[in-house]
Amino acid sequence: MVLKTKEEDNSINVKISNALHCCEEFGISITDESNIDQFIGAEYLSVDIGEIIDGEYIEINIHTSQGTINIKVYNMHNGYYSHDVYIQVYDEIKRIVL
């Protein structure tokens, strides 16, 4: 998932490795996709990266002048298969293992 900012060279990226193994389901979802258009043209304010919940998902909140975009990155598995999650805000990259 890539969110472009008003500054041409800056963006916010949320990615998860996509090597599929048996016994798992993984991906990225937005809490309320029906209202995503309301954020077009919004000013980026900040991002909050939550803690890993039950070893299966993490929530990322991107705060804008038009409200908050809630993103959930998940990896539901049997405890054996992990995925790398990369969260990039401008030039800063954070890696999390789910």
GROMACS elastic network, one bead per residue, 0.5 to 0.9 nm:
[ bonds ]
;  ai    aj funct       b0    kb
    1    12     6  0.82654   500
    1    13     6  0.57840   500
    1    14     6  0.52559   500
    1    15     6  0.62754   500
    1    28     6  0.77878   500
    2    11     6  0.68353   500
    2    12     6  0.57812   500
    2    14     6  0.65528   500
    2    15     6  0.84402   500
    3    11     6  0.56829   500
    3    12     6  0.50751   500
    3    13     6  0.63833   500
    3    14     6  0.86765   500
    4     7     6  0.80208   500
    4     8     6  0.76894   500
    4     9     6  0.87344   500
    4    10     6  0.67618   500
    4    12     6  0.64422   500
    4    13     6  0.86333   500
    5     8     6  0.67992   500
    5     9     6  0.82573   500
    5    10     6  0.59677   500
    5    11     6  0.54333   500
    5    12     6  0.75771   500
    5    41     6  0.81072   500
    5    42     6  0.82985   500
    5    43     6  0.74844   500
    5    44     6  0.69581   500
    6     9     6  0.87248   500
    6    10     6  0.77759   500
    6    11     6  0.86799   500
    6    41     6  0.72942   500
    6    42     6  0.83662   500
    6    43     6  0.74071   500
    6    44     6  0.84751   500
    7    10     6  0.55419   500
    7    11     6  0.80231   500
    8    11     6  0.79341   500
    9    90     6  0.81787   500
   10    89     6  0.79373   500
   10    90     6  0.50947   500
   10    91     6  0.78833   500
   11    88     6  0.78526   500
   11    89     6  0.65003   500
   11    90     6  0.55210   500
   11    91     6  0.87740   500
   12    87     6  0.75251   500
   12    88     6  0.55481   500
   12    90     6  0.61383   500
   13    86     6  0.76046   500
   13    87     6  0.57302   500
   13    89     6  0.66342   500
   13    90     6  0.84564   500
   13    93     6  0.89896   500
   14    28     6  0.82109   500
   14    60     6  0.89592   500
   14    71     6  0.87344   500
   14    73     6  0.84150   500
   14    85     6  0.73099   500
   14    86     6  0.58098   500
   14    88     6  0.64980   500
   14    89     6  0.88121   500
   15    27     6  0.87893   500
   15    28     6  0.78740   500
   15    73     6  0.84482   500
   15    84     6  0.82311   500
   15    85     6  0.56049   500
   15    86     6  0.51427   500
   15    87     6  0.65505   500
   15    88     6  0.86266   500
   16    26     6  0.82843   500
   16    27     6  0.69216   500
   16    28     6  0.76388   500
   16    73     6  0.75948   500
   16    74     6  0.88134   500
   16    83     6  0.65316   500
   16    84     6  0.57019   500
   16    86     6  0.63554   500
   16    87     6  0.89188   500
   17    20     6  0.88019   500
   17    27     6  0.89445   500
   17    83     6  0.56062   500
   17    84     6  0.54757   500
   17    85     6  0.65729   500
   17    86     6  0.84799   500
   18    26     6  0.80415   500
   18    27     6  0.81999   500
   18    83     6  0.75951   500
   18    84     6  0.88728   500
   19    83     6  0.80204   500
   20    24     6  0.75835   500
   20    25     6  0.81456   500
   20    26     6  0.84143   500
   20    81     6  0.89690   500
   21    24     6  0.64617   500
   21    25     6  0.87249   500
   21    81     6  0.70082   500
   22    25     6  0.86753   500
   22    77     6  0.85464   500
   22    81     6  0.85189   500
   23    76     6  0.83515   500
   23    77     6  0.57937   500
   23    78     6  0.63371   500
   23    81     6  0.84223   500
   24    75     6  0.68799   500
   24    76     6  0.54265   500
   24    78     6  0.69402   500
   24    81     6  0.74758   500
   25    74     6  0.78800   500
   25    75     6  0.57876   500
   25    76     6  0.52154   500
   25    77     6  0.65426   500
   26    56     6  0.89444   500
   26    73     6  0.76148   500
   26    74     6  0.52660   500
   26    76     6  0.61520   500
   26    77     6  0.82863   500
   26    83     6  0.83875   500
   27    72     6  0.83339   500
   27    73     6  0.58593   500
   27    74     6  0.55561   500
   27    75     6  0.67664   500
   28    71     6  0.69904   500
   28    72     6  0.57267   500
   28    74     6  0.64024   500
   29    32     6  0.87908   500
   29    33     6  0.84161   500
   29    70     6  0.85309   500
   29    71     6  0.57521   500
   29    72     6  0.52751   500
   29    73     6  0.65136   500
   29    74     6  0.82783   500
   30    33     6  0.57093   500
   30    36     6  0.86061   500
   30    69     6  0.73305   500
   30    70     6  0.58700   500
   30    72     6  0.63172   500
   30    73     6  0.89222   500
   31    69     6  0.76915   500
   31    70     6  0.55884   500
   31    71     6  0.62394   500
   31    72     6  0.73046   500
   32    35     6  0.61325   500
   32    36     6  0.71168   500
   32    69     6  0.82012   500
   32    70     6  0.78161   500
   33    36     6  0.51857   500
   33    37     6  0.84660   500
   34    37     6  0.77724   500
   35    38     6  0.57698   500
   35    39     6  0.80348   500
   36    39     6  0.58804   500
   36    40     6  0.77751   500
   36    69     6  0.79234   500
   37    40     6  0.55471   500
   38    41     6  0.82306   500
   38    42     6  0.79203   500
   38    66     6  0.69793   500
   38    67     6  0.87030   500
   39    42     6  0.50851   500
   39    43     6  0.84366   500
   39    64     6  0.76142   500
   39    65     6  0.83364   500
   39    66     6  0.59656   500
   39    67     6  0.76830   500
   39    68     6  0.87360   500
   39    69     6  0.82182   500
   40    43     6  0.89474   500
   40    66     6  0.88349   500
   41    66     6  0.87648   500
   42    64     6  0.59666   500
   42    65     6  0.54915   500
   42    66     6  0.56471   500
   42    67     6  0.85435   500
   43    63     6  0.87328   500
   43    64     6  0.53629   500
   43    65     6  0.51610   500
   43    66     6  0.75383   500
   44    47     6  0.85846   500
   44    62     6  0.76387   500
   44    63     6  0.64042   500
   44    65     6  0.66382   500
   44    66     6  0.89872   500
   45    62     6  0.77030   500
   45    63     6  0.54044   500
   45    64     6  0.50279   500
   45    65     6  0.68283   500
   46    61     6  0.83778   500
   46    62     6  0.60730   500
   46    63     6  0.52066   500
   46    64     6  0.71201   500
   47    60     6  0.70937   500
   47    61     6  0.56104   500
   47    63     6  0.59095   500
   47    64     6  0.89149   500
   47    89     6  0.81029   500
   48    59     6  0.83778   500
   48    60     6  0.57820   500
   48    61     6  0.51250   500
   48    62     6  0.65456   500
   48    63     6  0.80219   500
   49    58     6  0.76030   500
   49    59     6  0.63686   500
   49    61     6  0.65618   500
   49    62     6  0.87140   500
   49    87     6  0.88178   500
   50    53     6  0.85707   500
   50    58     6  0.59920   500
   50    59     6  0.53307   500
   50    60     6  0.60542   500
   50    61     6  0.80590   500
   51    57     6  0.85518   500
   51    58     6  0.60543   500
   51    59     6  0.74486   500
   52    55     6  0.57839   500
   52    56     6  0.69203   500
   52    57     6  0.56758   500
   52    59     6  0.78308   500
   52    96     6  0.88124   500
   52    98     6  0.74889   500
   53    56     6  0.59705   500
   53    57     6  0.54523   500
   53    58     6  0.61161   500
   53    59     6  0.86129   500
   54    57     6  0.71210   500
   55    58     6  0.85177   500
   55    75     6  0.80915   500
   55    76     6  0.83256   500
   55    79     6  0.83218   500
   55    98     6  0.61214   500
   56    73     6  0.84784   500
   56    74     6  0.55919   500
   56    76     6  0.53088   500
   56    77     6  0.75327   500
   56    98     6  0.61082   500
   57    72     6  0.67294   500
   57    73     6  0.54893   500
   57    75     6  0.60892   500
   57    76     6  0.77549   500
   57    98     6  0.68432   500
   58    71     6  0.83855   500
   58    72     6  0.58113   500
   58    73     6  0.54809   500
   58    74     6  0.65576   500
   58    98     6  0.81839   500
   59    70     6  0.69178   500
   59    71     6  0.57062   500
   59    73     6  0.64773   500
   59    74     6  0.87163   500
   60    69     6  0.81401   500
   60    70     6  0.59078   500
   60    71     6  0.50717   500
   60    72     6  0.62945   500
   60    73     6  0.79726   500
   60    87     6  0.89722   500
   61    68     6  0.62748   500
   61    69     6  0.56738   500
   61    71     6  0.62618   500
   61    72     6  0.87599   500
   62    67     6  0.84975   500
   62    68     6  0.55009   500
   62    69     6  0.50661   500
   62    70     6  0.65320   500
   62    71     6  0.79793   500
   63    66     6  0.80757   500
   63    67     6  0.60494   500
   63    69     6  0.64674   500
   63    70     6  0.87115   500
   64    67     6  0.52222   500
   64    68     6  0.58432   500
   64    69     6  0.77645   500
   65    68     6  0.82602   500
   73    85     6  0.78803   500
   73    98     6  0.87836   500
   74    98     6  0.74902   500
   75    81     6  0.85937   500
   75    82     6  0.74792   500
   75    83     6  0.71693   500
   75    98     6  0.62406   500
   76    79     6  0.83960   500
   76    98     6  0.88860   500
   77    80     6  0.70021   500
   77    81     6  0.64262   500
   77    82     6  0.80770   500
   78    81     6  0.72011   500
   79    82     6  0.77463   500
   81    98     6  0.86032   500
   82    97     6  0.64901   500
   82    98     6  0.53840   500
   83    96     6  0.84056   500
   83    97     6  0.57239   500
   83    98     6  0.53347   500
   84    95     6  0.67118   500
   84    96     6  0.58749   500
   84    98     6  0.64239   500
   85    94     6  0.81507   500
   85    95     6  0.56684   500
   85    96     6  0.50473   500
   85    97     6  0.60008   500
   85    98     6  0.71075   500
   86    93     6  0.66822   500
   86    94     6  0.57285   500
   86    96     6  0.64709   500
   86    97     6  0.88127   500
   87    92     6  0.82213   500
   87    93     6  0.56490   500
   87    94     6  0.51882   500
   87    95     6  0.65439   500
   87    96     6  0.81685   500
   88    91     6  0.67905   500
   88    92     6  0.55747   500
   88    94     6  0.63390   500
   88    95     6  0.87798   500
   89    92     6  0.54222   500
   89    93     6  0.65532   500
   89    94     6  0.86158   500
   90    93     6  0.80519   500
